[in-house]
Amino acid sequence: MNRYANGGASRISRYLTIPLICILFAVGCQDTPESEPVPTATGRATIAADSHVLHNLLEASDGIYSGSEPASEEAFVELKNLGVKTIVSVDGARPRVEQAKNYGMRYIHIPFGYDGIPDEAGKMLARAMQDVEKPIYIHCHHGNHRGPAAAAVMCRAAGKMNTDQAREFLEHAGTSKKYAGLWRDASAYESPAKSDNLPELVEVAKVDSLVAAMASIGHTWDRLKLIEAAEWKTPADHPDLVPAQEALLLKEAFHEAVRNLPTDYDDAIKEALGHAEIRAASLETAIGKNDTETAGKELAALEASCKSCHTAHRN
């Protein structure tokens, strides 16, 4: 175990405690400046960094864990040994519901993408925090990006993290800054009002993975066309668009589309999506190098490839 010690009523990690004491001595009896209150039940410790079956296994707060997809019997055994009662998947792949039940655990499925946490998903995460049996394990695919962001949102919904602590947790989890939407939504999350009717929780979300992926790809594509028109820079009238980030989102959308297709799906579509992912990766690299000529060629090649695939398979 590689656990940071938690101590004091606020249960802040040890590496935060010393600076905090210094600040308290420095300010003496001065008035405390207005700031977001520090929750009283937060821990952010790597609990099993040496795990070979659950990668990036973290404890966001007491009994709230995040990490990679449990993809083997050994992984479910490890979750059982942690005492986990509920698994929340934010990945697009179908959860291993029956396997979880064999170990006395319930699955909840709240899938979302790399571009941020939709309002509906945020409400479902809040309901899960309220209603399901704990401890809870939240996972995406690899446990670095979407899972930690969801864990931070759940902790914020329960008052176990403030904005700074949510950001710190994402830092500790290794969530890439390239996924700006995840950082934005975990940081800016506001708990639903008590009067809100929160969505029902389901074991397996009814999502057509390819339809959902194509919708995401379409939105990202529109943004990349705006970026291309601005000579591969952030458009003046869309200051929120980061060229390399949009190319990364496109690459991830193609990757997830392939990964979440049923095993018996048309091989030609899988192959076309795989080639598109490679093209999108080349586009991301070209943008990162400020190679506008190659970026233009890669986007044009992607467009031609997509049109060809749509002609052959859309209907």
Helices and strands as residue ranges (DSSP letters): E 6-7, E 12-13, H 14-27, E 42-46, E 58-61, E 64-67, H 73-82, E 86-89, H 97-102, E 106-109, H 119-131, E 136-139, H 146-157, H 163-173, H 180-188, H 209-229, H 243-259, H 267-288, H 292-313
